[in-house]
Amino acid sequence: MDAPAAEGSSKRVVLVHGACLGGWSWFKVATPLRAAGYRVDTPDLAASGVDPRPLREVPTFRDYTAPLLDLLASLPPGERVVLVGHSLGGVNVALAAELFPDKVAAAVFLCAFMPDCASRPSHVLEKFVEENWLDWMDTEMKPQDAEGRLPTSMTFGPRITREKFFQLCSPEDLTLGRSLMRVSSMFVEDLLVQQPYTKDRYGSVRKVYIVCTEDYAIVDKFQLWMVENNPVDEVKEIAADHMVMLSRPNELVRCLVDIVEKYA
């Protein structure tokens, strides 16, 4: 898929999926990256993909991120990875960079929510919701418990999936996506009570933002606002929808190879 060979490369890339998705969403990107010689991980976050837990057993954002944090904790001393977060996965990547800054060669935000170091990590999510950047259409948000101790669940309906997330994807990829999506959460209630990520940890990690200019879910104007709010080392652009890894995998692979070769 046009990825240059990286023979014998020990460079490692960890691809972090967004809400309601799973590691499966990266199959068109992970395959050519591996063929080019990179080591690639596509972990399922808790209650996502083939992880067996239901959402109610994942009460906090840190619980949700645990599979990624466990992966980083298991790395041998001195090994560093390029972390790529898609959509809500940007907040997972930010948490991982806060906890393991010495294990992250670069944090890549792919049309993703990107926290700053001044506000609590929920800030970008709150702003996105409060300022009505997305028409949520047939998304279903509902409490998981009467006491409100668990985060609000989120399920994307067929219309928003088709019109806002997968609009440039093939009918086959839309069918695959609809069949594999699971109930998830934005975990705003939990992120609201967390302290901001710090300048000397998360803030010290090199960052790249990949703007998807045809994204109807997290629109490019909001992506660019996050970059302005929290400047990064580099900004790249792909003319793609929110599911860029399915609709424009070749362009994304080339983009990621450039980033890995530069920062890893």
N, C-alpha and C positions, 0 to 999 in steps of 0.2 A: 504493500500500500504506500509506496513512495517514501517510506522511512529509510534513511541511510543506515547502512550496517554499523553496528557498534560491537564489533567482534570482541568476545571475551569481556564485555563491559560488566563491571560490578555495580554499575549505577542502578539505583533502585527507585521505583516510582510507586507511590501508594495512591490509588484512585478512590475517592470517598464520595459515595452517592448522596443524592438529596432525599428529602422526605417522601415517604410512600414508595420509594424505589428500592433497589438493592444492588449488590455487586454485579448482578446480571446486566445492568444498564450499560456497563463499560465493555461488553464483549467485542464490539467492533473496533475498539481502541486498544484494549489489552492485547489482543491477538497480534496485530502488527508490531506493537512495541516489543513484545516478547520475541517475535521473529527477527527483530532488529538487534536483539542481544541484551535488552534491558530486563532486569528483574522487576516484575509487576505484581502488586497485591491489590485485590479488589474486595476488601472485607465487607461483609454484611454487618451493618450496625444492629444494635439490639432491636428485636421485634421487626426486623426488616429482612427482605430476601428470604433465604431459607433458615434464618435464625428462628428456633422453635418458640421463643417466648411471645406471648400476647402482649399488647401495648400496656395493659394494666399492671404487668410485672416490671415495667420500666418507668418508675415514678419521676426520675430526674434526668436532666440533659446529660449529666455525667454518666449515669447508668446507660443511657442511650449510646453514648460515645465509647463505652468501655471496650468493645472489640478493637477499636482503633488505638486506644491508649494501651491496651495489653500488647498489641503488635509493636508499638514503639518501645515499650518497656522491655520487650524481649530482644531488642537489637543488641548486638555485641558492642562493647565500648569502642567509640570512634566512628561507628557507622552512622551515616546521615542519609536521609531520604528526601526526595521531592514529594511533597504532599499536595494533591490536587483535590479541591473540594468543589462540588457542583451544587448550586442552589443553596438549600439549608446546610449542605455539607461544608460550606464556608465557615460556619460557626463551629462545627466539629473540628475543622482544621485549625481554627484560631485557638480553641481550647487545647488542642494537642500541642501547638506551638508554645502556648503559655506554660504548659507542664513539662515539655521536653524541648526547649529551644535549641539545645546542643545537638539534638538528633535530627533537626530539620534544616536541610540545605536551602530550601526555598518553599514558601507557601504560595500555592497558585489558586486563585479564586476564579472559577469558571462560571460566568453569569451567576455569581454566588453572593449571598449575604456576607458582608465583611465588617466585623466589629472594629471599633477604634479603641484607643487606650484612655479615652476621657470619660466615656459613658459606660453604663452597665451593658453587658452583651446583648440584652434584649432591645437596645435602643433602635438598631436598624430595622428590626422586625416590627416594633411598635410604630415607627415612622411610616413604614411601608403600609401597614394596615390602616392607621389613623388618617393618612393622606389619600387613601383610596387609589393607590397606584395600580390595583388589579380589580377587575370585575370578577368576583368569585363564582358567578354563575351557579352551577349545580354542586358546588363544594358543600359537603356536610360537616359542620363543626358542632360537636355536642359534648357535654360533660360526661366523664366516665364514672363519676360517683356523686352521690347526693351531697357529700360533705365538701366537695371541691378540693380534696387533697391531691388528686391526680390531675395531670395536665389535660386540657381540652383535646379531644381526638379530632382528627382531620381526615376526611375521605374525599378524594377528587372524583367528581362525576364524569360521565362519558363526554358531555359537551365541553367542559373546560379543558379536559384532557386533549380533545381533538382540536379545539379552536385556539387555545392559549399555550399549550405545551408542545404538541406534536404536529403543528400545522404544516411543517415542511417535511415531515417524515413519510415514509411509504405506508400504504394501508397495512402491510404485513407488520411493520414495526409498531404501528398503533395498536393492532390486535394483540401483539405480544405484550406490549406495555400494559394494556388494559387487563390482560389476564394475570399479570404478575404483580401489579400494584397492591399494596397493603394499607390498612389503616395506620396512620402515624400521628404526629403532633408537631407543632412548632415550639412547644415547651416554653412558651412565653412566661407562664406563671413562675416557673423555676428560674429562668434566666433573669427575671426581674429582680430577684433577691441576691444575685451573685455580684461580687465586686468587679469593677472593670479589669480587663486584662492589662498587664503592666508593661511599661515602656522598656524595662530592662530585660524582659523575657519575650513575650509575644511581639513587643515593639522592635526588638533587636533582630528578628528573623526577616530575611529578605523576602519581598513579596512581589508577585506578578498578578495583574488582573487581566483576564481575557473577557472582553466585552463581546457579547453576541448581539449584533445590530438588528436582527429580525426577531428578537425575543419578545413575545407578547405576555409573558408571565412576569418576569422581573425586567421591565422595559429598560432599554439602554440609557435613558435619561436618569433613571434611578441608579443603575450601575455606575454611571459617571459621577453622580452625586456622592456615592460611597467612596470613590477614588479621590474626589476633591476633599472629602471629609477626613480621609485617612490615606495620604499620599503613599504610593507604592514605588518600587524600583523601576517597573516597566509596565506599560499597558499595551496589549495586543488586541486585535479585532478579528472576528470571523463573522461573515454574513450568514448567520444561522439562527434557527429558532432555539427555544429553551433546551430541547433535547438534542443539542449539537453533536453529542457522541453517537447518536443514531442517524441524524440527518446529514451531517457533514463530517464523518469520521476521518477521512483522509486529511482534510484541512487541520483538524484538531491534532492528529498524530504529528503532522509536520511542525505545528506550533509547539507541542509538548517536547518533541525532540530538540528543537531550538533552545527551549528553556532548560531542559536537563543538561544539555551540553554546555550551556553558559554558566549555570549555577551549581551543578552537582560536583 
